[in-house]
Amino acid sequence: MSAEPIIVIPARMASTRLPGKPLADIAGVPMIVQVWRRACEACVGRVVVAAAEREIAEAVVAAGGEAVLTDPDLPSGSDRIWQALKGVDPEGRHEVILNVQGDLPTLDPHLVRRAAEALVRTGADISTLACEIKVEEERTNPNVVKAVIALPDGARSGRALYFTRATAPYGEGPHYHHIGLYGYARSALARFVSLAPSPLERREKLEQLRALEAGMSIEVALVDTVPLGVDTPADLEKARAALGPSTAA
């Protein structure tokens, strides 16, 4: 696989719990700009924001970034990424696509590099990340998605067997908190967005199960930290406290 990566950050204003969150102020700039900065700090490759609304794109461009407008009615972030990719790279130069969610302003850039490395090293269709669960309550929390991984003893990455909101696998041993940051081979992303939502995807409400049901391979790399996703006003305050005024432009 040619390592010519591009990071695409999907963002839209329509959030049920935190409307307009891409433009929420964090340390003097919109949240989407903070995410764009973290992606640039990964030093993986080109960074593009796939914006559902013009005001998001304008905020990114004003900060010196690259943004492309996408159809606001697209059904998922994966579809938004694919539409943006076709717009900014119609010739297909970028064969490794990294999906960084637009609500991760405190993201450790190392996580982006880890997802890229796992994809290129293994030649999998898709790569993603997981972190061992240390807080007992997370094992049974359906909002914490668990990755079931074929993980040889001592290995730091392995093939995904399943993703679930239930507590799995059964028995003694570690459980892994899935982190929704993905790498895609370009051909795999094209295939993925062409597929209809699958039965298990609809049942668990987990998009990645569509890929597994279609026989696509997903490599899961272990990391030591779960990034803060900003979904609520309380999350936003945590992000503001973490970044502080010193990062303002």
C-alpha angles and dihedrals in degrees: 000000000000109000099224098134131190125187115216120191114198115208136172135171097227105094117153097210100031112023115204093011097153088069097043109128116251117173092338101312136075116276092244089060090053090052091047089052092052090050091050090049089059088070091210100128145283116357122210130175114219100210124194091196133042095235091062092051091047092052091052095046090048088057091052098262136125122251137171128198118239134188107282090214096062110129100230147009090256091058090048091052092049093049091048092048092053089051099049098032110029092153092062098237094144111071098168115063122188120199111209113180116237094232099065104095095156095046116149104236088219089073091062091051090048093055092048093049093050092052097047096041096051102031089228121161091239136010130201141162140249137182127207112257112243100166109080095213091061092064092070099029108111090206089065106076114215122216115212105207136186092230120172115218110283095007122134096206138030146159119292114240098177146340121219146165089221125085105272147207101030121233137032119334142068127317122208129223109220117228114208099227113117142191119202135191102231093241090050092052090049090052094044096055090047091060124091117239108279129231096253091043090056093044097049095029089231117133095200091067088071088067094048093047088053091054096254119149122240121192114205118204119198120233133178101236139049111218120233111255113204108225103136139035088258091055089050091055090050090053091049091051092048097049100034128184095298092080095056115121 
